[in-house]
């Protein structure tokens, strides 16, 4: 091969190899873990009272119905963005009110957790 | 599992490529390996068109669509074409040392830049969700149904939006699902990225016959950076795929008009056959392409018209089974509600045509594509390169008027560029992509004639 042809081959191959190598040097693409979907409640910001997370929408509906049946209102079954479904009371204005809801739920055998409301 | 999906897609696309190579070998033959490499993109698209059309027609007549059929059809195409090539005495291509010129360096820079842009787009395609309305509302659900049931489930297909759209694209998607081993709608975007790579290779390979590298590669890069063209080479919809088929068919028909090599019209016919199985607009685009060819070749009508008549017959035979299927199942037709030729709604005529021209000249959709194409057209006319100017200029004009006609003839369509209300922006992608293919050809024709005139004057 002539020198000019070698030059052409180098011009084509170098950027085509360097670009992916530089990109992959920063690591491959990653998905958020399930734990990263849960953010601790923060005082002064809206709170989500989460009654549980399940793997499918049918189980989520069943859990929601159970929570509603003991008197809680505005309970929703929603995807949590990480492949699971959550049963949740959203947009509780502050941590104090949320703790009150949590105590009431414990009184009827439920065990909700308090999380930062995602704004959904 | 995604690595498994990518490996499956690679195998499927290798089958497309082998099928197309066998077809090109049969109808054309290859002299050298470098010539074969130049035509790999065209071979890939011919493979997709031929194998995809065959799958589609078999599915329509009731042959179960499963992995055996996915493998059998390309195998049959390869064997059949190879036998045909052997009978025609086409030998295997041989190695011939490539002479590197200054233009080789220019081409290398263009290939490297295009390659890096495509690598960047691969990162988007690799993990893209199914975000586009038509993609998730009917194109991909149709493919999932074909994958799951192995047939055209009448209840499902007739109840979806776009139920009269031909099923070639869902069939290609379903084949991709079989190759991946599951209906992986994320990795499916890589299939469309491969269509984009194949198209760019095919177009560059075809144009490189006539266009110097310094004219060619800026326009190949413009294909990749134009907002509604190259940046969408991963979206799982049929519009851009149809545009690619159309533009490659147009370039092949133009070359055939110019040099009368039969293989070009044969290859163009295969692509046009796939067009009418891809979208409703495919019929209109094929008709406009053939009209433009007939006009540009009016002086040679004795040679051209009978052959274009054969193309019409072949394309009609390919198009018929799907039309029979949906009429039989009570799906409303493809034409406008008032009929193809109507004088109703004349008040909509001018606003509809103006809308099509507004979309054509929009830099938001196509960047500088159309103004540059008009500049190239003027240069070609000044250099007295009339035939390419008439063919490509006429075809862009016809497609634009066709877009205006769609809006005019379907009174339900609002006169708007809003994607959800009117298909005009999708349709005009064909005209814009054609401009990108035609501009280097027009400039090369002008350059060729100007150089010849200068040499004539000097000598």
Interface residues (C-beta under 8 A of the other chain):
Chain A: X1 X2 X4 X5 X7 X8 X9 X11 X12 X14 X15 X16 X19 X20 X23 X29
Chain B: X97 X98 X99 X100 X101 X102 X104 X105 X107 X108 X109 X111 X112 X113 X115 X116 X119 X120 X123 X126 X127
